[in-house]
Amino acid sequence: MKLIVWDFDGTLADSRPLIVAGMEHALKGLRLQDLPGIREAWLRQVGLPVEEGLKRTFAGLEVDPAEVLKVYRSFDWMANERLLQPFPGMSELVHELHGRGVKMAIASSKRTVPLKRQVTTLGWAACFDPLVTPDDVRLGKPHPESLEICLRVHGLEPDEALMIGDTPFDLEMAQRAGVPSVAVGHGFYGQEALLEYAPQAYAPDVPALRTILFAMVTP
């Protein structure tokens, strides 16, 4: 493989505490915190662009997803970004791959400004190119456009790249783009949901992922 394309939230970085804090801010702000099952329904949509995720979360309820989005975005994300941390061992893996000359990119459902800020804060700014977000595409995950941009930037064919993600949306995107994938189990979804999309491998944690990658990737 000549290029690794990573998802960000739940794959490179453990953003669950930050996302949950923003979710609670929105639910409490709109007095929706007592809706049965709403938190589980919301977390099942992590990995999609937030607008689409909220539409799916509140479908069939008398709640305007646009109003939820407005309150969700009013959360002080920058002040709480300390809640977002790389998974144990991930920074070392990223820097080791980069040091060996492995090309890497990110295809995320996070918007460009916070993604760039968080990647920089984590010390990874030099490691990934491009960073593809919903600001760069007409259709977000699981549409393959984000992956197609990464391939085009590097002049590669689908079978020369590898997608790593923690959600069915990542793996479906890879499947539709013809790109092999590896599923990680430390994010937002369990193994069963991920294996439905036929990844080449499943890594329950970063050490397992490292072993898989160094067996598959050639700089």
QUIJO-V864206 format. One record per residue. N is the residue number from 1. RES is the residue in one letter. SS is DSSP state (~ for helix, > for strand, _ for the rest). OMEGA is omega in radians with two decimals (* if undefined). NEAR is the number of other ideal C-beta (glycine too) atoms within 12 Angstrom. Layout:
n: <N | N>
res: <RES | RES>
ss: <SS | SS>
omega: <OMEGA | OMEGA>
near: <NEAR | NEAR>
//
This chain:
n: <1 | 2 | 3 | 4 | 5 | 6 | 7 | 8 | 9 | 10 | 11 | 12 | 13 | 14 | 15 | 16 | 17 | 18 | 19 | 20 | 21 | 22 | 23 | 24 | 25 | 26 | 27 | 28 | 29 | 30 | 31 | 32 | 33 | 34 | 35 | 36 | 37 | 38 | 39 | 40 | 41 | 42 | 43 | 44 | 45 | 46 | 47 | 48 | 49 | 50 | 51 | 52 | 53 | 54 | 55 | 56 | 57 | 58 | 59 | 60 | 61 | 62 | 63 | 64 | 65 | 66 | 67 | 68 | 69 | 70 | 71 | 72 | 73 | 74 | 75 | 76 | 77 | 78 | 79 | 80 | 81 | 82 | 83 | 84 | 85 | 86 | 87 | 88 | 89 | 90 | 91 | 92 | 93 | 94 | 95 | 96 | 97 | 98 | 99 | 100 | 101 | 102 | 103 | 104 | 105 | 106 | 107 | 108 | 109 | 110 | 111 | 112 | 113 | 114 | 115 | 116 | 117 | 118 | 119 | 120 | 121 | 122 | 123 | 124 | 125 | 126 | 127 | 128 | 129 | 130 | 131 | 132 | 133 | 134 | 135 | 136 | 137 | 138 | 139 | 140 | 141 | 142 | 143 | 144 | 145 | 146 | 147 | 148 | 149 | 150 | 151 | 152 | 153 | 154 | 155 | 156 | 157 | 158 | 159 | 160 | 161 | 162 | 163 | 164 | 165 | 166 | 167 | 168 | 169 | 170 | 171 | 172 | 173 | 174 | 175 | 176 | 177 | 178 | 179 | 180 | 181 | 182 | 183 | 184 | 185 | 186 | 187 | 188 | 189 | 190 | 191 | 192 | 193 | 194 | 195 | 196 | 197 | 198 | 199 | 200 | 201 | 202 | 203 | 204 | 205 | 206 | 207 | 208 | 209 | 210 | 211 | 212 | 213 | 214 | 215 | 216 | 217 | 218 | 219>
res: <M | K | L | I | V | W | D | F | D | G | T | L | A | D | S | R | P | L | I | V | A | G | M | E | H | A | L | K | G | L | R | L | Q | D | L | P | G | I | R | E | A | W | L | R | Q | V | G | L | P | V | E | E | G | L | K | R | T | F | A | G | L | E | V | D | P | A | E | V | L | K | V | Y | R | S | F | D | W | M | A | N | E | R | L | L | Q | P | F | P | G | M | S | E | L | V | H | E | L | H | G | R | G | V | K | M | A | I | A | S | S | K | R | T | V | P | L | K | R | Q | V | T | T | L | G | W | A | A | C | F | D | P | L | V | T | P | D | D | V | R | L | G | K | P | H | P | E | S | L | E | I | C | L | R | V | H | G | L | E | P | D | E | A | L | M | I | G | D | T | P | F | D | L | E | M | A | Q | R | A | G | V | P | S | V | A | V | G | H | G | F | Y | G | Q | E | A | L | L | E | Y | A | P | Q | A | Y | A | P | D | V | P | A | L | R | T | I | L | F | A | M | V | T | P>
ss: <_ | _ | > | > | > | > | _ | _ | > | _ | _ | _ | > | > | _ | ~ | ~ | ~ | ~ | ~ | ~ | ~ | ~ | ~ | ~ | ~ | ~ | ~ | ~ | _ | _ | _ | _ | _ | _ | _ | _ | ~ | ~ | ~ | ~ | ~ | ~ | _ | _ | _ | _ | _ | _ | ~ | ~ | ~ | ~ | ~ | ~ | ~ | ~ | _ | _ | _ | _ | _ | _ | _ | ~ | ~ | ~ | ~ | ~ | ~ | ~ | ~ | ~ | _ | _ | _ | _ | ~ | ~ | ~ | ~ | ~ | ~ | _ | > | > | _ | _ | _ | ~ | ~ | ~ | ~ | ~ | ~ | ~ | ~ | ~ | ~ | _ | _ | _ | > | > | > | > | > | _ | _ | _ | _ | ~ | ~ | ~ | ~ | ~ | ~ | ~ | ~ | ~ | ~ | _ | _ | _ | _ | _ | _ | _ | _ | _ | > | > | _ | ~ | ~ | ~ | _ | _ | _ | _ | _ | _ | _ | _ | ~ | ~ | ~ | ~ | ~ | ~ | ~ | ~ | ~ | ~ | _ | _ | _ | ~ | ~ | ~ | > | > | > | > | > | _ | _ | ~ | ~ | ~ | ~ | ~ | ~ | ~ | ~ | ~ | ~ | _ | _ | > | > | > | > | > | _ | _ | _ | _ | _ | _ | ~ | ~ | ~ | ~ | ~ | _ | _ | _ | _ | _ | > | > | > | _ | _ | ~ | ~ | ~ | ~ | ~ | ~ | ~ | ~ | ~ | ~ | ~ | _ | _ | _>
omega: <-3.08 | -3.13 | 2.97 | 3.04 | -3.09 | 2.75 | -3.12 | -3.06 | 3.12 | 3.13 | 3.05 | -3.03 | 3.07 | -3.09 | -3.12 | -3.13 | 3.14 | 3.13 | 3.13 | 3.11 | 3.09 | 3.10 | 3.13 | 3.08 | -3.12 | -3.11 | -3.14 | 3.13 | -3.14 | -3.14 | 3.14 | -3.00 | -3.11 | 3.08 | -3.10 | 3.03 | -3.01 | -3.13 | 3.12 | 3.13 | -3.14 | -3.09 | 3.08 | -3.12 | 3.09 | -3.05 | 3.01 | 2.92 | -2.95 | 3.14 | 3.13 | 3.13 | 3.13 | 3.06 | -3.13 | -3.11 | -3.01 | 3.09 | 3.12 | 3.09 | 3.14 | -3.11 | 3.12 | -3.13 | 3.13 | 3.11 | 3.07 | -3.14 | -3.14 | -3.13 | 3.11 | -3.13 | 3.10 | 3.06 | -3.13 | -3.05 | -3.09 | -3.11 | -3.08 | -3.07 | 3.01 | 3.13 | -3.14 | -3.11 | 3.04 | 3.03 | -3.11 | 3.14 | -3.05 | 3.13 | 3.11 | 3.12 | 3.13 | -3.10 | 3.09 | 3.10 | 3.13 | -3.14 | 3.11 | 3.08 | 3.12 | 3.11 | -3.13 | 3.10 | 3.05 | 2.98 | -2.97 | 2.98 | 3.04 | 3.13 | -2.98 | -3.04 | 3.12 | 3.13 | 3.12 | -3.13 | -3.09 | 3.08 | 3.12 | 3.13 | -3.12 | 3.10 | -3.04 | -3.00 | -3.09 | -2.96 | -2.99 | 3.06 | 0.01 | 2.91 | -3.08 | -3.09 | 3.08 | 3.09 | -3.05 | -3.02 | 3.02 | -3.09 | -3.12 | 3.10 | 0.15 | 3.04 | -3.05 | -3.03 | -3.12 | 3.12 | 3.14 | 3.08 | 3.13 | 3.12 | -3.10 | 3.14 | -3.08 | 3.11 | -3.06 | 3.02 | -3.10 | -3.08 | 3.09 | -3.11 | 3.11 | 3.08 | 3.08 | -3.12 | -3.10 | -3.10 | 3.03 | -3.13 | 3.07 | -3.04 | 3.06 | 3.08 | 3.13 | -3.14 | -3.12 | 3.11 | -3.08 | -3.11 | 3.06 | -3.10 | 2.97 | 3.12 | 3.05 | -3.04 | -3.11 | -3.07 | -2.96 | -3.05 | 3.11 | -3.05 | -3.06 | -3.13 | -3.10 | -3.08 | 3.07 | -3.09 | 2.97 | 3.02 | 3.10 | -3.13 | 3.09 | -3.14 | -3.14 | -3.10 | -3.07 | 3.10 | 3.09 | 3.12 | 3.13 | 3.14 | -3.14 | -3.05 | -3.09 | 2.99 | -3.01 | -2.93 | 3.03 | 3.14 | *>
near: <32 | 26 | 39 | 46 | 48 | 50 | 51 | 50 | 49 | 38 | 46 | 45 | 40 | 30 | 39 | 27 | 19 | 31 | 36 | 25 | 23 | 38 | 35 | 24 | 25 | 35 | 28 | 21 | 20 | 28 | 14 | 30 | 16 | 11 | 23 | 10 | 14 | 28 | 24 | 15 | 24 | 37 | 27 | 21 | 35 | 41 | 42 | 34 | 32 | 36 | 22 | 24 | 33 | 34 | 22 | 23 | 32 | 29 | 17 | 12 | 21 | 11 | 24 | 16 | 27 | 17 | 21 | 35 | 27 | 18 | 24 | 33 | 21 | 16 | 28 | 15 | 27 | 16 | 12 | 20 | 26 | 16 | 22 | 32 | 21 | 29 | 35 | 16 | 23 | 36 | 23 | 20 | 36 | 35 | 22 | 22 | 33 | 25 | 14 | 19 | 15 | 29 | 30 | 43 | 42 | 43 | 52 | 50 | 43 | 42 | 25 | 21 | 18 | 32 | 37 | 24 | 20 | 36 | 35 | 17 | 19 | 29 | 19 | 31 | 20 | 14 | 32 | 37 | 23 | 31 | 36 | 39 | 33 | 30 | 21 | 28 | 26 | 13 | 20 | 33 | 41 | 32 | 27 | 33 | 24 | 47 | 50 | 31 | 32 | 41 | 31 | 21 | 24 | 26 | 12 | 25 | 18 | 27 | 19 | 25 | 41 | 43 | 51 | 53 | 50 | 45 | 41 | 35 | 43 | 49 | 41 | 32 | 41 | 42 | 28 | 24 | 33 | 20 | 38 | 33 | 47 | 40 | 43 | 44 | 30 | 34 | 41 | 36 | 34 | 19 | 22 | 12 | 24 | 38 | 19 | 18 | 30 | 17 | 35 | 27 | 29 | 30 | 34 | 21 | 21 | 29 | 19 | 23 | 40 | 28 | 18 | 29 | 32 | 20 | 16 | 29 | 32 | 17 | 18>
//
